[in-house]
């Protein structure tokens, strides 16, 4: 079943390339079992069911921006991700993938302008799933098995001490509200670690002790699959480290219970990051994208970005289940959704506001109503047009509010992303979804258009 690993080919790559930390997790097909608490453990459905830990979740040291996981297949090349900038050409590595698709983190080393070290201290990153059990009831872990591998650079001499680890953590109750401390057993309930010294790049079977028991007081339990880099000052010469995990299966002696239910998107947004729930009331789709959409409550009081592969159209009503709320690195709250079901069509209110009140938490100026994620109207004079770093057309408009839109020329104006034909220094009315982006380290308010019809000349 397993493809042979080819990580040792990395030894042939010139050490002039940037330091690369490769972290890959993959799982094979799992037997159907009501006690299996892992959703999409083989990653055949991408990241469905998994949530990426971000800097908004306490307890871990991250690079900025956070390392993003990649889904890859077979032995195909995977582009590495830089820590800061790029040193030389992008590096292609060839990790071993299990059973068609795998998940991996790929990381290049120090800043391009010098040979400095990576961030001091331990470095962690992980994906997680929230599950719910009956509070006060004892559960037994009947089986918890996986394969793991860890390797510390292309140089065998680097594997003289334990620095790189693939880990499985199970945390619950108050542990989810406090930082994980590898030296404090009270911050986790179960942990299994595969260190580089024990693995030396080979696959090692791992498990939790069958028959292990736990009782949750709140019913909140979290499964974490992640890596640990325990080298304090990893530098340019410490290249090509990796950890991998495969065939994760966790079975319980009792079925899980359904997550709690909230009434609406407004109530969903009142929950802290990493909370999981179902949303009882249907929401109305206001913008449809590739792999995501925006939806809001029909009364127009709250809206949000929804990460989902479901096929939806503007005006559809949707039922959202298996929802986990997170905040992305751009400061935008989002829902990771297991199931988005189209239930019909509907309408929602669209309010008009000033540039200054197109806002959410964390912006550099202005009064801050929490309308992030809502479909809104605003107007303004077109002050400038540019193209952003992702190739999107960007307009900067001003109604006299003088907000900071991250304009490269230093001009004030609300940032509007989307296609449309406009004349400079002319007034228009714009309809779009309130969002945010990060520009030069600042979180900037954004209005995202759905199409050219969202721009109407104001004096016509």
C-alpha positions, 0 to 999 in steps of 0.5 A: 500500500505504501509508496517508498519514501524518497526524502533521502534524495534531498541530500543531493540538493545543493546546500545553497538552497534555503533551509527546508522543513517538510512536514507531511501527514497522510492517511490511508483508507479506514474501515467504517466504524461508528467509533472512528472519530477522524473525519477525512483522515485520508485527505481524499477530500482535501482539507474537508473536516480539518482546521488549520491552526493560526496565530489567533489560536494561542499556545504556539510560535508561528512564522508570519504569515503562517505556514499553509498546508498543501494537498498533494498526490503521488510522488508529484513535486510540491512547491516549498513555502518560504519563511520570509522572502525567497532564497534563490529559485523556489525549491521542489521536493518530492515527498512520498504520498500515501493512497493518492492524496496527502497533506503536507507543510513545506517550509524554506529557511531564513530571510533572503537578505541574510543568513540569519536564524529562524525564529528562536524557540520551539516551533509548532503547527498543526491541523485539528478537528473538534469532536463532542462526547457526552459530558461526565461519561467515561469513554474508552479508546479501543484503538488509536494507530498510525505510522510516523516518520521524522528526519532532521536534515539531509545530514545523518550527523544532525540526527544525534539528538531529538529535535524534530517530532511528528505528534498526535495530541488529544486535548479537552475541556479547559486545556483548549483554552490554555497554551499547550506546554510540552513540559506540562502534562496538564495541558494535554490528555494524550500525546504520542510522539515520533522523534527523529532519533527513533525514526531516522526517516523510516516509518515507525508504527505508533499507537496510544495504549488500547483501553486508555480511558477519559471523561470530559467535563464539558464534552469538548475534545480536540484531535491535533496532528502536527509537528514540533521543531525543537531546535532553538536557532535553526539557521541556513545550514540546517536544511531538509528536515521533515516529519510525516504521518499516515493511516490515522485511526482512532476508535472509541467504544461509544458514538460521538454526540452532535455539536451544539446548535446556534441559531444564526450567523450572528450567534455563530460570530459571537463564539471564540475561534475554534468553536464548532457547532451547527447553524439552525437557520438558513443563510442567504448566499451573497457572493459565490467563489471558488472553494468559498462563498459569503452568506448572511442572515436574511435580516442583514444583521451578520454575514461571513466568509464560508470555506466550502466546496459546495456548489452555490449561487448568489440568492441560494439559501443554505443550511450549514452543519459541522461548522468551525469558526476561525480567523484567517491571517488577514483578520477575517472571521471565517467558517470552515463547513463540513456540509452546506446544503442548498435549501431554496432561494431567498433575499436579504437586506443590503444596507448603505453606509459610509467608507469609514463604517465599512469596518470590522475589528482591528482596522487602523482608523475609524469607528468600528461596527462589526459588519465584516462579511455583510453585503453593503453599499457605499459610494465614493470618488475613484481616486486611483486604480492599481493591481494587487499582489494577487493580480486582482484589480483594485480601486480606491474610493473616497467619500470624504472619510479618508480611510487607509486602504493600503494604497502604494502611493499613500493616497487615502481611500477605501480599497475595492477589489473587483472588475469594472469600468470606471473613470478616475475622479468620478463618483460611483455607488459600489455594492460588495461584501465587506472583507479584509486584507493584510497590507504591509503588516496592517489589516485593511478594510475591503469591499469585494465586488461580485461583478461589473454590475456592482458598480453604478455611476452616481450621477446617472 
